[in-house]
Each structure stands twice: as structure tokens, then as C-alpha cells.
Amino acid sequence: MKKIIAATSLVLVLTLYNYPIFDDKKITFAIIFLCFVVLVFSIAKLYFPDEKDYESFEKEMDSLHDFDGIFQYTNTGFYFKQNNRKEFIKWDEVISVYSFTIPSKFDKWQSGLEIIIHEKSYEFDYKVTPGIVKLKDQLSENLPTWELDSPTVRMNNFGLEKTLLFERKTI
């Protein structure tokens, strides 16, 4: 990066020193403009190198979609460990799945998934539940009528919002 800045600066100084290099002043102005553009972007990249590029972001997302976390998946359902207890939820037992967001004192928003079965419901937070991204992928693959475009409904005056992602149709 420093070599690019040095070379561009040299071209800029030589162009300004020998101002009418070409017969047409438009070419000289274009060279000066391009040098300034290269300098600005090179210096910005030099001072802010931690910006993620697309490839690193894609690798991070691929690893999140492959990471099991506290979950183990089978053909009939999934296991998860919570409080030193291992529980199993069958795909057939899931009645509904909601995505929720709620205002929090400590953070701006707390969001996650709520899975409701016959006996009880489970809530998994996006920030503290390792493997929740793969859980969402597995739920969408194994539950028959997964909806991505459901409307978000405000549930109470405290700001709880829920989006229905799956609901089992019972006859």
C-alpha cells in the first residue's frame, strides 16, 4: 500500500512540475484527478485496514451456518444442551416457531427464536446461543411450511414484536 502511495505521489509531483505535459490540458487534469483518487483511497485503506471484505464476510457466514453450537441434529429432530441438561425436540412435536425482538435495558434489542411444542416453549437468543444460525436453517429445512414473509406483530406495550415463521396446521 505504501508503494502505491509513493508511486502515485511521484506521478502527481512530476505532473504538477511539468504542468503542460500534453498538448491537451484535459489529459493533465485527468492524471491529476486520478492521482488524488488513488491517494485518498490508498490512505483510507492504510488507516482503516480492519474493514471486512466480501470474502472474509462470506467465510464468517459459512462458518456460522455450519457451526452446531449447543445443538445436535438427527433426521427426527434435534438435541440441545442447556443448564447441564440435554433435551430432544422432534420435528413433529413443533407447533410453532416465532422470531422475536424485545427492547432490553442492557442492549438496544434482544432478538431470537421461540419454539413452542405441546409441553412447553423454548427461547433461544441470537447473541448468547451458539449455533442458532444453523438451528434456523435446520428448522426451515425440516418444517414443511416455513414462512419468510410473515408480518411482524407488536405483542404488548413494552415493545415485544413477534414474527410467525412456522405454524403446524392441525385438523
N, C-alpha and C positions, 0 to 999 in steps of 0.2 A: 504494500500500500504506500509505503514511504517513497519507493522508487517511482510510482506513478505520479505522486505529488511533485517530486523533484523534476521529473521529465516534463510535466505539464507547466511547471513554473518556469523552466528553462525556455520552453517554446513560447510562453507568454512574454517573457522578458525580451527574447530575440525579436518577436513580432512587434512589440512596442518600441524597441530601439530602432529597428529598421521599418518604421511605420508603413511607408508605401511600398511594401514588398511586391505586391502585384499591381498591375495596371488598374484593376477594378478594386475600389475600396470595399465593396460588399464582401469579397473573399477575405480580406483582412479582418473586417468586423465579425465574420462568421468564425474565423480562427480564434479571435479574442473571446467571443461568446462561448464557444466550445471549451476553451481552456478554463474559463470561470466555472462552467457547469461541472467539468471533471474535478476541479479543485474543491468545489462545495461538497459534492457527493463523496469524494475520497476523504476529505477531512471529517465529514459526518460519520462515515464508516469507521474511521480511525478512532474517533472519540466514543462511539456507541457500538462496539463490536458485539455486544451481547444480544442484539436483536436476532430473533429466531428467523431462519429462512424456512422456506416451504418444506424442504426435505427433512429437517430436524423436527418440525411440527408433525409431519406425516409419520415419522418413526415413533414419536411420542404417542400419537393417537393409535397407531397399530399396536404398540405395546399395551396401551390401556384396554384395547379390545381383545387382547389375548391373555390378560392377567386375570387369574381366577380369584385372587384375594381370599376372602373367607368362605368362598363358595366352591362346591364340587358338583359337577353336573352329570346326570345319567339320562337314559332315554325316557325314564318315567317321571323324573323330577330333579330336584337339587337339594343338596345338603348345605347347611351353613353353620358356622361356629359362632356362638355369642355367649359371653359370660361362662366360659369353660363348659358349655353345653352344645351338643351337636343335634340339630333338628333337621328333619326331612320334610319337604313340601312336594307333593305330587302335582304335576301339571293339571291333572283332572280335578284336583281339590280347589284350585284357584277360582274364586268367584269374581273378583275384580282387581284391577290394578290402576292406581292413580299416581299421577305425578303431582307433587305439591310444592308450594313455596309459601313461606311464612316469614314475617319480619322477626328479626332477632335482636336482642339487646347487645350482643357481643359482635355480631356481624351484620352486614346490611340485610341479607336474606339467607334463610336456611332453606335448602331445597333437597328433594329426594324422591323416593318411590314408596308407596304404601301398597302392600299386597294383603288382600283380605281373603281368608279361607273360612270354612264353616266354624271352626273352633275359636279363632282369634285373628288379629291383624298384626302385621309386621311393618315397621317403618325403617327404611334404610336411607341414611343421609349421604349426599354426594361427596361431602368433604371428608367424612370420617369413616366411611365404609369402603375398605379396599376391595376392588373387583366389581363395583356397582355398574360400570360401563358394560362389562361383559354380561352381567346379570340382565341388564335391559335388552341386550342383543339376544340372549337366550330366551327371554320371555317373549320377545317379538317373533322369534322363530317357532316356538313351541305352543303358543296360544293361537287359536285359529282366527280370531277376528281382531287383530291388533290395529288400533286406530291412531294415526298420527296427526290427524287434522281436527281433533275434537276441540270444542270451545273451552276456554278456561273460565271457571265459575268461581266467583268470590263466595266463600262459605260463611264468613262471620264478619263482625265489625272490627276484629283485630287484624285483618288483612290476610287471613288464610285463603289461598287460592288453590283450587284443585282442577286437574285435567284428567278426564276419564280416558285411559289408554286401552282398557280391556274390560268387558263385562260378559260373563257367561250367560248365554240365552237359555233360560230354563222354561220348560213347557208345563 
